[in-house]
């Protein structure tokens, strides 16, 4: 989402969870935030500690272990991964000398055939989304926590492989005297799971809930995240009578009333976006009109835990459209397109020449009409006006300052840096 003070909003958001802190939940649950991009939950058993997630870096998890040992000297013998993203598994090697069992959840999604054939492209786009090529001052925040460890000089991911996978459904376990339920809950990832501690009334929900609008559709690309299944997992989340909800990122929810209200609003907001999108598609609207039609209901717009800091409504709508309808937006004009250079040449000739486009481009920059400026840049680049490369980089930097989502900001700035390196 673009607003005039986008960078300021991100800067303010970056102060959340930036300092390491531990909250004790009841007698035997510890919630660690600010040690890395993600959070960690430690549960003290009879003779050992059960760890839910491990941060992204062994250096970060080593600091966490040091502080955990101030509370208990029991060794970490069990790790449970809420899902497979590296920022939740990458610090596991710190515990390799003591850990005996590592649980993960079966992936409920069927990966696309030969998805690994595009790993290079997805990794490159992922680096742009996450801001890996940016300075700390440029990146500001990951959108769901502080900058990842390897971006600030810590070691990179060192995960340990699971020893057991939880199958579809709910598995009741007693681990070192701690009663828990492990429930598969596909959402942000197909291998997401919940850990419910009934005696403590604590629910660890991974990344299916965190305190901002979720990344329903990552701009790095990848397989569609089935929002219908995500909503079912949020239904399950709401159904627990939890006093505490401990997410994989950002702040916990504390108190049964706040838990139920927040999770219900979160689910209902996402459900509204999903249902509005399907309705608009069914009315035959092309994708851009669907984007312009679908909005967060008024009652949800100013809720801080639905702020478009990580994901956005617009990108979610586009992803749903593509998943349900495919690439064709319904306008037969778009069934076939002119080659880029031919289309740009015809459009520029129609306008009256490149010099008029260049004048319009400078006017758009002066008037802060940056999206139009980017389109004009692409027209000029389409006819080989290479001097426009630096102008496009300049505009990308300007529009990045309006972007409220960390991932969008990262992508604008990363692309600007790449263009500047070309000349």
N, C-alpha and C positions, 0 to 999 in steps of 0.2 A: 504494500500500500504506500502511495506517495503522498506525503504531507510536507508542508514548508519546513517543519522542525523535526524531520525524521531522524536525523543524526542525534539531535538532542534527546529524543525519546529513547533511542538505543543506548546513549551514554548513561542516562538515568537507570535504565533497565540493567545495565552492566554492573551496577553496584549490588545487585541481589546475589547472594551466595558467593561473593568474591573472597570472603575471609573464611578460613577453616573454622568450623564450629561443630560441636557435638551436642545433641539434645537427647536426654535420657527419657525414654518412653516407658513408664512403669518401672518395674524392678529389674528387668533383664533385656530390654531392647534399647539399642543405641542408634541414633540417626545422625550420620555424618554428611555434612554438606560443605561445599567450598574447598574441598581438598583437590578436586578436579572438575571436569566438565559435568560429570554425573555425580549421583549420590550413592552412598553405601549404607546398608542396614546390617548391624551386627546383633546377633541373638545369643545370649549366654545360656548354654546348656549345662548339664550336670558336671561334665568334665572338660568341655571344649566350647568353642565359639563357632556358630554357623554364620557365614557371611553371605549376604545377598548383594551380588555384583562386586566389582573390584577396582573401579576407576579405569582410566585409560593408560596410565603409565606406572611402571613398577616404582619409580621414584615417588610419585604421589601416594601410592598405596603403602610404601614404606613409612612415610610420615603418618599416615592413618594408623598403621599397626603400632607405631611408637605411642601414639596418643591413646589407642585402644588399651594398650597394656598398662596404662595408668589406672584404668577401671577394672581390668581383670587380667591375670597372667595366664589364663587358660589358652591353649593353642587353638589356632584356626584349623579345624579338621574337616569342615564341610563348606563348600561353596555352592551357591545356587545362582545361575545366570538367569535374569529375567528374560533376556533375549540375546541375540548374537551380535549386536552392534559392538564394534571394537572399543568404544568409549566406556563400555560396561565390563569388558573382559580383559582389556589390555594390561591391567595391573596384577593379574593373577599370579605371575611368577614369584612375587614376594612371598607367597605362602606355600611354595612347592615342597619345602622341607617338612611341613606338618600336615598338609591337606591329604585326606584319604578318599573323599568322595566329592565329585563335582557333578551337579545335576543341571540339565538343560531341558528345554521343551521341544518336542517334535515340531518341525515346520509344517503348519497346516496348509501352506500354499504349495502348489506344484510349480516348480521353477520352469520358465520357458526353455524349450529345447535350445541348446547351444548358447545359452545366455553368457557363458564364459568367453565366447568369441568376441564380445564387445567390452571386455573388462578394461582394456586400455582407454577407450573413450569414456566409460563410466567413471573410471578413476580420475581422469583429467577433469571431467565436469564436476566430480565430487570435490576435487581440490579447489575449484573455483567457488563452489557453493559454500564450502566451509572456510574459505579465506586462507588457505595454507600458504599462498604466495604473498600474503600481505604482511605489513608490519603490524605490531600490536596496536599502534595508534590508529591505523587504518581499519583494522578489523573490529575493534571495540569489544565485541562479545560474540559468543557462538549462538546467541539467541535463546539458549536453554542452559546457560551456565558460563563460567569463565572460559578463557581460551584453553584449548587442549594442551596437554603437557608438552608434546613435541614442538609446539609453536613457541614455547617459552623456555626452551633449553633442557627439558627433561627427556628421558629415554622414551622411545616409541613403544608401540603395543607389544606385550609379551604375554599372550593368553595361554592358558592351559586347556587341554582338550577335556570335554566332559567324559565322565565314566558311566553315566546313565542318563537316558532320555525319558522324559515323562510323556506318555502317550496321550491321545486325545481324551479330554474329559477332566475329571477331578480325581486326584490321587491323595488319599489320606495317609499321612506318615507320622511316625514319632521318631525324631532324630535327637539322640542324646537327651532324652526326656522331654523334648519340646514337641507338643502336638501341633501339627500344621496340615493344611490342605494345599496341594500344588495343582493349580487349574490352568489348562491351556486357554489362551485368550488372544487369538490373532487380532492384530490391529495395526499399529505402526510397523510391526514386523509379523511375518507369519509364524515365527517361533516365540512369540510373546507369551508370558505366563504370569499368573498372580500367585502370591504366597499369602495365605490367610492364617493368622494365628488366633484361634478362637478364644483361648484363655486370656490373651492380652487385648483382644478386640482390635488388632492391628492388621491392616491390609497393605501389602506391598504390591504396587500396581505397575511397576516398570514404566514404560513410556506411553501407555494408553491414555494417561492423564498427566499433564504437567501444567503449570500456571500461565499458559499463553495459548493462542490459537495453534493447534497442532499442525505438523507438517504432513497433511493428508496427501500431498503430491510433491515430492522433492524435485527441485528444478535440476538436480544432477541427472535425472532420468532414472530408469529402472522399472521394474514390474509394477503394475497398478496395485495400490493398496486398497483392498476391497473395503470400501467405507461401510457397506451394509454389514459385513462381518465385524468391523470395528464397533459399530453401534450395538451389535449383540453383546460384544465384550463389555461395552459400557453399561448395558443393561445388567449384566452380571455384577459389575463393579458397584452399581447403585443398590443391588439387592442385598449386599452384605450389611449387617448391622455393626458397622465399624465406628469406633471412637477415634481412630487415627488412620489416615491414608498417607502412606509414605511413597512418593513418586520417585522415578528415576532421575528427575531433574527438578530444580527449583524448590519451593517451599512446601512443607507438609501441610495437610489439613488436620486440624485438631478439634475435637468435639463433635458428637454425633449429629447435632443440628446443622453445623457448618458443613460437615462432610456430605450429608444427604442433599442439602441445598446446592452446594457447589457442583457436585457430580451430576445432579439432575439437570442443572442449568447447562453444564458442559455438554452432556448427552443431547439435550433438547436443541441446543444451538446447532450442533453438527447434524442432527436429524433434520432440522429445518433446511439447512443448506442442501443436503442430499435430496430431500423431497421436492424442494423448489426447483432444483436443477432437472430432476426427472420430469416434473410437470412441464417445464419450459421446453424440454426436448420433445415431449409428446405433443406439444402444440405446434411443432414443426419449425421452431425458431433456429436460425443458424447460430453457431457457437458464440460470435461476438454479441449478439442480442441476448443470448442466455446469460452471458457474463454481466451484461448491463441490467438484466432483470432480477438477478438473485442477490439478496442482501441479508445480512444478519437482522433478525427481528429487532425492533427498537429496544425491547426490554433487555437485550443481551449486549447492545453496542458498547456500553461504557463499563462493562464488567472487566476488571483488570486481568482476570485469568482467561479472557478471550481476546486480549489485545493481539494484533497481527504483528508479532515480533519475530516469530519463527516461520509459521506458515501463513497463508493468506486465503481469504474467501475466493478471490479471483482464480488463483492457481488450482484450488480445489475443484471449482466449477469446470475449468478446462479439462482437468484430469477425468472427472466423471463423464463429461461429454465424449472424450476420446475413448474411454473404456466401453461405454455403452453404444456409441454410434460409429466410432472409427474416425479416420482422418478427414473424411469428406463432410463439410459443414452444411450441405444441402443446397448451396448456391451453385448452379451448373457452370457459372463463370469459372469456378475453381476446380472443375474436373481436369482441366489442363491449363498450364501456365506458360506464358512466353519465357524464353531464357532470360536470366537476370539482366544481361547487358542489353538485350533487345528491348525489354520492357522499360528499362531506365532511359535508353536513348529516345524511345517514342514519347515517354512522359516529359522528358526535359525539352524536347523539340516542341511539344504541345504548349509547355509553359512559356517558351520563348527563348530558350537557351540556358546554358550552364551558369552564365553570369547572373541571370535573374534568380536562379535557384540558390546561388551563393549569397546573394543579397537577402533573400528570404531566410536563409539559414542564420545569418548574423542577426537579423531582426528577431527570429525565434529565440536565439540565445539571450538577447537583450531583454526580451519580454518574459524570460524564464519559462518558455513553452518548450520544455526539453524533449518531450516525447515526439513532437512534431520535428524538432531539430534533428533527432536521431533518424527519423524517416528521410529527411532531406539529405542527411549525410550518406545514407545508404543509396539514394538515387545517384548522387555524385560518384560514389565509389563504384557503382554499377557501370559507369562509363569510363572507369579507369582514372578518375581524378584523385591520384594518390595523396596529394597534399591535404585532402580531407581527412586522412587517417588521424592526424593529430587533433583536428577539430572534433572528430567523433570521440576521441579519448577524453578531451576536455569536457564534452557534454556528458559523457558517462560519469565522470567524477562529480559533475554538478548534480545530476539526477540521483547519484548515490547518497548525497546529503539529504535528499528528501525521502529516501526509502526507510520504512519502519522495520522491515524484516531484515534480520542479520544476514540471512542467506542471499537475499536480493542485493543488499549492499555489497557483500563479498563478490558476487558475480559481476556487478557493474565495475567495481574497482579492479578486479583481476583481469577483466577484459581490457580495461583502459591501460593497465600496465603492459599487457601483451602487445597492444597496438603501438604503444610508445617505444617498445623494444624493436619494432619492425623498421623504424625509420632512423 
